[in-house]
Amino acid sequence: MGWFRGRVLALEGLEMEVQRGEVFGLLGPNGSGKSTAMKMILGLLRPTSGSAEVCGFRAGTISARRQIGFLPENPYFPVFLSGAELVRYYGRLSGLGGAGLVNC
């Protein structure tokens, strides 16, 4: 099949809610939709139907992204940045500034 598989049905009927203060993990076998769900919540993929919110903000918006900590499957960490510099860099890419973080 290769690159031209056509449409793929993913996350049909997914409904979940994480309450304030909860720690939540997505577990499942490869291909079960964990990464797809996170990419939709982050706005990296668009769903064909349905919606998602993060702390009352539409998923994928800068306001929603400010509420999420996400480490992709294959992260790239430039060797010329210290750990603190890396966190500041990615924070600024996500629209964060200063010491104040927005909480739900």
Residue frames as a rotation matrix with the C-alpha (Angstrom) as fourth column:
MET 1
0.560 0.829 0.000 0.00
0.829 -0.560 0.000 0.00
0.000 0.000 -1.000 0.00
GLY 2
-0.415 -0.865 0.282 2.82
0.854 -0.477 -0.206 2.44
0.313 0.155 0.937 0.77
TRP 3
-0.949 -0.080 -0.304 2.16
0.189 -0.917 -0.350 6.17
-0.251 -0.390 0.886 0.98
PHE 4
-0.694 0.699 -0.172 -1.17
-0.640 -0.490 0.592 6.05
0.329 0.521 0.787 -0.84
ARG 5
-0.947 0.303 -0.102 -3.35
0.314 0.820 -0.478 4.10
-0.061 -0.485 -0.872 1.58
GLY 6
-0.215 0.911 0.351 -6.35
0.321 -0.274 0.907 6.36
0.922 0.308 -0.234 1.20
ARG 7
0.057 0.340 0.939 -8.37
-0.710 -0.647 0.278 7.49
0.702 -0.682 0.204 4.18
VAL 8
-0.622 -0.281 -0.731 -7.80
0.316 0.764 -0.562 5.91
0.717 -0.580 -0.386 7.56
LEU 9
0.496 0.821 0.283 -10.48
-0.097 -0.271 0.958 5.84
0.863 -0.503 -0.055 10.25
ALA 10
-0.537 -0.720 -0.440 -8.90
0.454 0.193 -0.870 6.75
0.711 -0.667 0.223 13.56
LEU 11
-0.994 0.014 -0.107 -10.29
0.092 -0.414 -0.906 7.52
-0.057 -0.910 0.410 17.01
GLU 12
-0.414 0.910 0.037 -13.91
-0.120 -0.095 0.988 6.86
0.902 0.405 0.148 16.08
GLY 13
0.549 0.805 -0.227 -16.10
0.183 0.149 0.972 7.54
0.816 -0.575 -0.066 19.10
LEU 14
-0.424 -0.763 -0.488 -13.24
0.721 0.041 -0.692 8.66
0.548 -0.646 0.532 21.35
GLU 15
0.512 0.518 0.685 -14.53
-0.108 -0.752 0.650 10.48
0.852 -0.407 -0.329 24.40
MET 16
0.002 -0.545 -0.839 -12.36
0.899 0.368 -0.237 11.32
0.438 -0.754 0.490 27.39
GLU 17
0.672 0.168 0.721 -12.13
-0.131 -0.931 0.340 13.89
0.728 -0.323 -0.604 30.12
VAL 18
-0.197 -0.777 -0.598 -9.21
0.778 0.247 -0.577 14.62
0.596 -0.579 0.556 32.40
GLN 19
0.816 0.569 -0.105 -10.07
0.487 -0.577 0.656 16.57
0.313 -0.586 -0.747 35.54
ARG 20
0.478 -0.621 0.621 -7.96
-0.510 -0.772 -0.379 19.34
0.715 -0.135 -0.686 37.03
GLY 21
0.173 -0.547 0.819 -5.07
-0.969 0.055 0.241 17.91
-0.177 -0.835 -0.521 39.04
GLU 22
0.812 0.140 0.567 -5.25
-0.100 0.990 -0.100 14.46
-0.575 0.025 0.818 37.46
VAL 23
-0.387 -0.869 -0.307 -2.28
-0.722 0.078 0.687 12.80
-0.574 0.488 -0.658 35.82
PHE 24
0.664 0.725 0.182 -3.37
-0.358 0.522 -0.774 10.96
-0.656 0.449 0.606 32.70
GLY 25
-0.539 -0.839 -0.068 -1.56
-0.504 0.257 0.825 8.54
-0.675 0.479 -0.562 30.43
LEU 26
0.541 0.631 -0.556 -2.61
-0.830 0.291 -0.476 7.07
-0.139 0.719 0.681 27.10
LEU 27
-0.462 -0.667 0.585 -1.72
-0.550 0.733 0.401 3.39
-0.696 -0.137 -0.705 26.94
GLY 28
0.699 0.691 0.185 -2.24
-0.317 0.531 -0.786 0.92
-0.641 0.490 0.590 24.14
PRO 29
0.173 -0.639 0.750 -0.56
0.647 0.647 0.402 -1.10
-0.742 0.416 0.526 21.41
ASN 30
-0.789 -0.503 -0.352 1.08
0.014 -0.588 0.809 0.45
-0.614 0.633 0.471 18.36
GLY 31
-0.900 0.414 0.139 -1.51
0.137 -0.035 0.990 1.78
0.415 0.910 -0.026 15.95
SER 32
-0.328 0.828 -0.455 -4.23
0.944 0.307 -0.121 2.27
0.039 -0.469 -0.882 18.56
GLY 33
0.341 0.520 0.783 -4.37
0.623 -0.749 0.226 6.07
0.704 0.411 -0.579 18.13
LYS 34
0.416 -0.219 -0.882 -2.40
0.829 -0.306 0.468 7.44
-0.373 -0.926 0.054 21.09
SER 35
-0.633 -0.744 -0.214 -0.16
0.555 -0.629 0.545 9.70
-0.540 0.226 0.811 19.02
THR 36
-0.568 0.507 0.648 -3.02
0.574 -0.320 0.754 10.64
0.590 0.800 -0.110 16.71
ALA 37
0.511 0.781 -0.360 -5.13
0.797 -0.274 0.538 11.76
0.321 -0.562 -0.762 19.67
MET 38
0.159 -0.524 -0.837 -2.30
0.672 -0.563 0.480 13.92
-0.723 -0.639 0.263 21.05
LYS 39
-0.820 -0.488 0.300 -1.58
0.538 -0.475 0.697 15.42
-0.198 0.732 0.652 17.64
MET 40
-0.137 0.855 0.500 -5.24
0.662 -0.296 0.688 16.40
0.737 0.425 -0.526 17.30
ILE 41
0.632 0.336 -0.699 -5.30
0.770 -0.380 0.513 17.93
-0.093 -0.862 -0.499 20.78
LEU 42
-0.167 -0.806 -0.568 -2.15
0.540 -0.557 0.631 19.91
-0.825 -0.202 0.528 19.91
GLY 43
0.618 0.482 -0.622 -3.58
-0.226 -0.648 -0.727 21.02
-0.753 0.590 -0.291 16.56
LEU 44
-0.471 -0.860 -0.199 -0.98
-0.531 0.096 0.842 19.18
-0.705 0.502 -0.501 14.49
LEU 45
-0.928 0.332 0.171 -3.72
0.350 0.612 0.709 17.09
0.131 0.718 -0.684 12.83
ARG 46
-0.623 0.782 0.036 -7.28
-0.781 -0.617 -0.101 18.14
-0.056 -0.091 0.994 12.04
PRO 47
-0.666 0.470 0.580 -10.15
0.185 0.856 -0.482 15.79
-0.723 -0.214 -0.657 12.82
THR 48
-0.882 0.420 0.214 -12.78
0.210 -0.057 0.976 15.23
0.422 0.906 -0.038 10.15
SER 49
0.217 0.948 0.233 -15.48
0.023 -0.244 0.970 15.55
0.976 -0.205 -0.075 12.81
GLY 50
0.525 0.073 -0.848 -15.87
0.806 0.277 0.523 16.23
0.273 -0.958 0.086 16.50
SER 51
0.472 -0.369 0.801 -14.09
-0.265 -0.926 -0.270 18.69
0.841 -0.085 -0.534 18.72
ALA 52
0.192 -0.463 -0.865 -11.72
0.885 0.463 -0.051 18.89
0.424 -0.756 0.499 21.66
GLU 53
0.701 -0.002 0.713 -11.06
-0.231 -0.947 0.225 21.42
0.675 -0.322 -0.664 24.38
VAL 54
-0.127 -0.764 -0.632 -8.17
0.771 0.325 -0.548 21.93
0.624 -0.557 0.548 26.75
CYS 55
-0.611 -0.061 -0.789 -9.06
0.709 -0.484 -0.512 23.88
-0.351 -0.873 0.339 29.92
GLY 56
0.265 0.864 -0.429 -11.95
0.450 -0.504 -0.737 25.51
-0.853 0.002 -0.522 28.06
PHE 57
-0.068 -0.375 -0.925 -9.87
-0.681 -0.660 0.318 26.50
-0.729 0.651 -0.210 25.02
ARG 58
0.901 0.363 -0.239 -10.38
-0.409 0.525 -0.746 24.98
-0.146 0.770 0.621 21.57
ALA 59
0.491 -0.733 0.471 -7.72
0.356 0.662 0.659 22.31
-0.795 -0.155 0.586 21.03
GLY 60
0.204 -0.545 0.814 -4.82
0.978 0.088 -0.187 23.43
0.030 0.834 0.551 18.87
THR 61
0.783 0.083 0.616 -4.98
0.153 -0.986 -0.062 27.10
0.602 0.143 -0.785 19.82
ILE 62
-0.276 -0.922 0.272 -2.06
-0.052 -0.268 -0.962 28.84
0.960 -0.279 0.026 21.51
SER 63
-0.052 0.331 0.942 -4.16
-0.942 -0.330 0.064 29.20
0.332 -0.884 0.329 24.67
ALA 64
0.915 0.404 0.023 -4.76
-0.395 0.879 0.268 25.44
0.088 -0.254 0.963 24.73
ARG 65
0.502 -0.794 -0.344 -1.14
0.288 0.528 -0.799 24.60
0.816 0.302 0.493 23.96
ARG 66
-0.212 -0.579 0.788 -0.02
-0.564 -0.586 -0.582 26.69
0.798 -0.568 -0.202 26.94
GLN 67
0.400 0.492 0.774 -1.80
-0.916 0.239 0.322 24.17
-0.026 -0.837 0.546 29.16
ILE 68
0.997 0.079 -0.020 -0.05
-0.081 0.978 -0.195 21.08
0.004 0.196 0.981 27.78
GLY 69
0.022 -0.996 0.087 3.34
-0.798 0.035 0.601 19.50
-0.602 -0.082 -0.795 28.26
PHE 70
0.935 0.338 0.111 4.16
-0.182 0.722 -0.668 17.25
-0.305 0.604 0.736 25.31
LEU 71
-0.186 -0.983 -0.004 7.25
-0.629 0.116 0.769 15.28
-0.755 0.146 -0.639 24.33
PRO 72
0.525 0.433 -0.733 7.01
-0.851 0.289 -0.439 13.84
0.021 0.854 0.520 20.80
GLU 73
0.977 -0.065 0.205 8.04
0.056 0.997 0.051 10.30
-0.208 -0.038 0.977 19.91
ASN 74
0.293 -0.906 0.306 11.29
0.949 0.235 -0.211 11.39
0.119 0.352 0.928 18.25
PRO 75
0.919 0.084 -0.385 12.36
0.189 -0.951 0.244 14.63
-0.346 -0.297 -0.890 19.90
TYR 76
0.313 -0.853 0.417 15.31
0.677 -0.108 -0.728 16.63
0.667 0.510 0.543 18.66
PHE 77
0.876 -0.113 -0.468 17.49
0.334 -0.557 0.760 18.33
-0.347 -0.823 -0.451 21.25
PRO 78
0.710 -0.659 0.247 20.14
-0.073 -0.418 -0.905 20.66
0.700 0.625 -0.345 19.81
VAL 79
0.400 -0.632 -0.663 23.47
0.854 0.520 0.020 19.80
0.332 -0.574 0.748 21.48
PHE 80
-0.549 -0.680 0.486 24.48
0.494 -0.733 -0.468 23.49
0.675 -0.017 0.738 21.69
LEU 81
0.044 0.618 0.785 21.64
-0.519 -0.657 0.547 24.31
0.854 -0.432 0.292 24.15
SER 82
-0.950 -0.254 0.183 21.70
-0.274 0.394 -0.877 23.57
0.150 -0.883 -0.444 27.86
GLY 83
-0.603 0.766 -0.225 18.63
0.784 0.621 0.014 21.95
0.150 -0.168 -0.974 29.45
ALA 84
-0.163 0.527 -0.834 17.35
0.527 -0.668 -0.525 25.31
-0.834 -0.525 -0.169 30.75
GLU 85
-0.656 -0.128 -0.744 17.95
-0.463 -0.711 0.530 26.99
-0.597 0.692 0.407 27.37
LEU 86
-0.947 0.310 -0.086 16.09
0.134 0.622 0.771 24.19
0.293 0.719 -0.631 25.62
VAL 87
-0.327 0.861 -0.389 13.06
0.920 0.196 -0.341 24.54
-0.217 -0.469 -0.856 27.90
ARG 88
-0.197 0.213 -0.957 13.02
0.081 -0.969 -0.232 28.34
-0.977 -0.123 0.173 27.39
TYR 89
-0.879 -0.213 -0.427 13.38
-0.390 -0.196 0.900 27.91
-0.275 0.957 0.090 23.61
TYR 90
-0.779 0.624 -0.066 10.50
0.471 0.650 0.596 25.46
0.415 0.433 -0.800 23.28
GLY 91
-0.228 0.694 -0.683 8.42
0.805 -0.260 -0.533 27.51
-0.547 -0.671 -0.500 25.71
ARG 92
-0.415 0.017 -0.910 8.83
-0.251 -0.963 0.097 30.61
-0.874 0.269 0.404 23.57
LEU 93
-0.975 0.091 -0.203 7.97
-0.170 0.281 0.945 28.62
0.143 0.955 -0.258 20.43
SER 94
-0.497 0.827 -0.263 4.73
0.807 0.552 0.208 27.69
0.317 -0.109 -0.942 22.21
GLY 95
0.091 0.552 0.829 3.94
0.238 -0.820 0.520 31.30
0.967 0.150 -0.206 23.06
LEU 96
0.672 0.109 -0.733 5.09
0.734 0.036 0.678 31.28
0.100 -0.993 -0.056 26.69
GLY 97
0.054 -0.682 0.730 6.91
0.178 -0.712 -0.679 34.23
0.983 0.166 0.083 28.15
GLY 98
-0.106 -0.169 0.980 8.32
-0.800 -0.571 -0.185 35.17
0.590 -0.804 -0.075 31.53
ALA 99
-0.938 -0.322 0.128 7.90
-0.319 0.658 -0.682 33.17
0.135 -0.681 -0.720 34.71
GLY 100
-0.340 0.890 0.305 4.10
-0.690 -0.016 -0.724 33.09
-0.639 -0.456 0.619 34.72
LEU 101
-0.984 0.126 -0.123 2.46
0.012 0.745 0.667 29.92
0.176 0.655 -0.735 33.47
VAL 102
-0.284 0.956 0.075 -1.26
-0.893 -0.292 0.343 29.75
0.350 0.031 0.936 32.82
ASN 103
-0.982 0.042 0.186 -3.08
-0.051 0.883 -0.466 27.16
-0.184 -0.467 -0.865 34.91
CYS 104
-0.507 0.860 -0.061 -6.53
0.331 0.259 0.908 25.66
0.796 0.440 -0.416 34.31
